[in-house]
Amino acid sequence: MRLAVMPPVKPMLARSVDAVPGTGDGAFLYEPKWDGFRCIVFRDGDEVELGSRNTKPLNRYFPEVLDAVRAQLPERCVVDGEIVVAGPGGLDFEALQQRIHPAESRVRRLAAETPASFVAFDLLACDDEDLRERPFGDRRHRLEEALAPAAPPVHLTPSTRDRAIAEDWFVRFEGAGLDGVLAKPADGPYVSDKRVQFKVKHQRTTDCVVAGFRWHKDGEGVGSLLLGLYDDEGRLHHMGVASSFSVARRRELVDELAPYGDGVDLAGHPWGEWAEAAAHADPASGRLPGGLSRWNAGKDLSFTPLRPELVAEVAFERVDAGRFRHSARLLRWRHDRDPGSCTFEQLEVTPPVELQVVFGS
């Protein structure tokens, strides 16, 4: 492989802001923020490398994307984008995660059952030309020309200079599983591994029962809080964790949680059956914490149980397959709330939007 930009390349990143920046004067180009695996495609004829965000190759997991890239991208190019899986209700990140599997037979089967798409949003090189120092507006124009004949499963992400349209996307496209909106300086170069762009992501709050915690890996205090919500039958489902505490806060939490850990009988705890591995494979049994990590068989996810009497208000981005998509953020304790009132009814559900609308230009 001989390209103007050679792998590995770390992708350009974005930092979070509270509102869509800009005044609509053309200083920014706005795009939907895709919820998938970041991927920089390097193509030199039949040679293709799919580079992940951490620069590790993704080739073996997405053979159908390799075929699509060879058929539809320019003969010699480097394109930044996202690998996504589209389901009936929008983007399906759970199905995308399933694609990372060591068994080749399973990879081939899932490539047919849950095929992935590639959404392109930047052009780093074409033929023998390194475009990274060119303004993003120029790179976007070149990308539009290069992908003019492209067809699914290769897509060009929608783009606009109109801030009002971007704000509409932020609301309307969430139901299709998109994370939010990106604002990219129109005159900016491509800067690897730097947060020089801006992202606005959906943030919501809800009250959850704190039914356990895990110690931090360094042993200095609480690493994460285990959060739950009740269903209509009164079963407490594990929703995910709240984490990312400072060292001082981790130590404070030990004292704050101590009254809820005295005399806890794991056998009578709502998640006392966590050690049964079969529970993780049975959707009807609920989402349970503990056991071994699905992605790292050597990682112990056991927890310290607490009486399910403490309520925490947390901020979260979205819910996928009955779990918080990312770690939640602890806002405050809600000692005024009855834990039994912390149910799924609190969660706001955004109606799905047809992905064809999102994929369209």
N, C-alpha and C positions, 0 to 999 in steps of 0.2 A: 504494500500500500504506500503510495506517494502522493500526498496532498499538501496544499498550502498551509493547512492547519492539521497537525497530526495528533492522534490520541496519546496520552489521556489529556482531557480538558475538563476542568471543573466548571459547572455552569454559573452564569451570572445570577445573583440572588436579589431578593427584595426585602425591605423592612416594613414592618406593620405600621400603619397610620390609622387614625380614627375616622377619616372621611376621604372621599375621592378628591385628590388634589387637583389644582389647576383652575383656570377661569374660562376654559373653552377657547383660548386664543391660539391653539395649535401647538403649544409647548409640550404637550403630552400626547402619546398614542395610548388608548385604553383597550384592554383585552379582558375577556372572561378569564378567571383563574381556574385552571383545570385541576381536578382531584385524581391524580394518577401517579405514575412513576416518571420522574424527570429523565429525559433520555436525549443525548447528543448522538446523532447518526453520522458516522463517517462512511462515505461510499466512494470507492475507487473501482469502477466497473462492477465485477461480480464480488469483489471483496467488500464486505460490510462489517462494521463494528457498531453495536448498540452500547454506548457508554452510559452508565448510571450516574446519579448525582455524586456518588463517592468514587467514580471512575471505573468501577468494576463492570465487566462486560455482561450484558443481558441476553446475548445471542441465543443461548441454549433454551431459554425460557419462552421465547417468542418467535418460533420459526415462521409463523404466518406474517409477522411484521417484516422479517428479513425478505420474504418473497415480495411483499408489497413495495418495500423500499427499492429493491432491484428493478421492479417494473415501472415505478412512477417518479422517483426522484432523479434529478440530473445525474449524468454518468459519473461525474466527479464533483463531490460537494460535501459540506459539513453543515448539518441542519440541527438546530436546537428545538426541542419540542417535548411532548408528553405522551407516554403510552397509557391508554385508558381502555376500560372494558365497559361497553354500553349494555345495560339490561333493559327490561320492559319499562321500568320506572325511572330511568336515568342512568347516570354513571354508577357502576357497581364496584366499589373499592374492595369489598369483601371477595368478590370473584377474582379481582385482579391479584390480590394477595395469594390466593390459592394457586396462581400460576407459578409461583416461586417454589418449585418442588424438585428434589434430587432425582426422581425416577423419570427417565426419558419417556417410558410408555405413558406415564400420567401426563407429562408435558404435552405429548402429541394428542392425547385424548382431549385434554382441556383446550388445546388450540382449536380443535374442531367444535367443542361444545360452547366455549366462551371466548370466541376470537377477539383479539385486541385490535385497537385502531391506533394510528399515530397522528397526533395533532401537532403541526409545525407552527412555530412562531418566531423563529429568527434564523438568519442565514449567516454563518460564520466564514464560509469560503465557497467559491464556485470556480471550477476549472483550476487554474493556477493562481487565482487571486485571493489573498487574505483580506477579508472585509471587516475585520474586527475593529479597525480604527475608523471606519466610516460611520457617519451618524445613523442612528437607528432608523430614521425615516427613509434613508437610502436603502438600508438593508431590507426593510420591509417591502419597498417597491421591487427590489430584485427578487425577493422571495415570492411575491405575487406573480411575477413573470415566470419564475422557475416552476411554480406549482399550478400554473393556469390549466394544464391538461389533467391534473391529478383527480382521482376519483376514489371513493371509499375502498379500502379502509384508511387511506391517507387523506388528511384534511388540513386546510389552512385555517388557523384560528380567526374568528371575526376580529376586526379592529376598527376603531373610530377615533377621530379627534374631537368629537362632540361629548363634552362632559355630561350633558343631560342624558344622552344615550347610555353612557357608562353607568350612570346612577339607575337607569331603568333596568339594565342588565343585572345589576347587583341584586335587585329585588326579584326580577322575573325568572332568571336562570337558576335560582337556587333550587327550585323543584326538580331540575334536571341533574342535581348532584354537584353543581359547581361550587367552588369554595368562596368566591367573591369576585373582586375586580383587581386587575393590575394596571398601574399607571407607569408608563415607560417614557423617560425624557426623549423627545424626538431627535435631539441633537447629540445624544449620548453614544459613546463607543461601547463595544462589548468588553466588559471587565470581569474576568473569571473570579469566582469565589468572593465577590464583593457585593454588599447590599446597596446598590446604587439605583434600584427601582423601588416602587412603592406598591404595597398590597393592602387592600381593605377587605377584611374577612368578617363573616357573620359571627356575632357574639350574642349569646342569650344567657339568661340566668334561670336557675331552678333550685328548689330545696330538696336535698337528698338526705337519707339516713346514713350515718357513718357507722358501719357495722364491723369495722376492723381497720387495721393499719399494718404496714410493713416497715421494718426498721430500715434506715438508710444503709447503703452498702458500706459506708465507713464506720458504722456503728454509733455515729453521733446523732442520735435522735430519730425522729420519724421521717421516713423517706416518702411515704405516700399514704393517703387516706382512701379506704375502700368504700365506695359510694353505692347506695342501692335505692330503688324505687319499688313500691308495691303495685301488684296488678290487682284486678278486680276480685280475685280469689284470696287476696291477702298474702300472697307469696312475695317475698323480697327478692328482687332480681338484681344481680350485680351489674352496675352500669359502667364501671370503669373507676378511675382513680383521680384524685387531686394531688398534685405534686409540685415540684420546683420551688421548694421552700429554701430560704436562706439558712445558714448554719444556726443563727440565733433562734429563728422561728422553729426549726426542727427540734431544738431543745425545749422550747416553751411548750410545744405540742405534747411532749411526753407528760408533763404535769397536767395539762388540760384534759388529756384523755384518760389519765389514771383512774378517776372515779368510775369510769364506765367499764374498766377492765377487771375490777374486783369480783371474784366469785363467778366468773363466766364459765358455764358448762358447755363445752363444744358440742356435746351430744344434743343439747337442746337449742343450739344456735341455728338461725335460719340457713346458714351456709355450712352446717356441720358435715354435710356429705361431700364437701369439696374434694376429698381424697379419692373419691370414686371416679376414675378416669372416664368411665362410660358416660358420666353426666355431661362432659364437655362435648360429646358427640351426639347427644340427644337434645334437639332444640326444644322438645316439650318439657324437659326438666329444668329449663331456665339457664341463665348465664351464671356460672359459679366461679369464684376466685380460687386460687390455690393450685396445687399440683405442679406439673412441669409446664414450662413455656411451650407453646405450640411451635414457636419459631426457633427455640434454642433448648434442645432436650436436656442440657445440663444446667439450665437456670431454674432454681427453686423459687416458686412463687407462693410459698406458704405464708400465712399471715397470722397476726395476733388478733383474736376475736375480741370484740367489744359488745356490751349489751346494746341492742339497737334502739337507743333512747336519745342519742344526740343528733341534732339536725344541723346541716351546714348549707348555706347558700353558696352556690358555685357558679362560675361563668364557664360556658362551653360554646363550641362552634356549631356542632351538628351531631345528630345521632344517626348511626349506620348499623343496620342489623341488630337493633336493640341495645347498642352500646354507644358511649361517647366516642366520637371519631378520634379525638386527641385527648390528652390529659386535660382535666378541668382545672380551674383556678379557684382556690378557696377565697371567698370574699368575707364571710363573717359567720359566726354561730347564730342560729335561730332558736334560742331557748324558749321562745314563745310559741313555737310550732309543735303540734302533736306529730310524732314520727309516722303514725298511721295515715296521716293526711298527705304524706309525700308519695304521690301516685303518678302514673304515666299521664294522667289527664293534664298535668301541668305543662307538658311538652307541646310546643307549637309545631304543627306539621305543615310544611309548605307543599301545595299541590304540585305534582310533577309537570314539567314542561316537555313537550316532544323534543327529543334530541336532534331531530332533523332541523328544528328551528335554530338550535345552538350551533350545529355544524354548518348551517348555511351562512353565506357571506352577506 
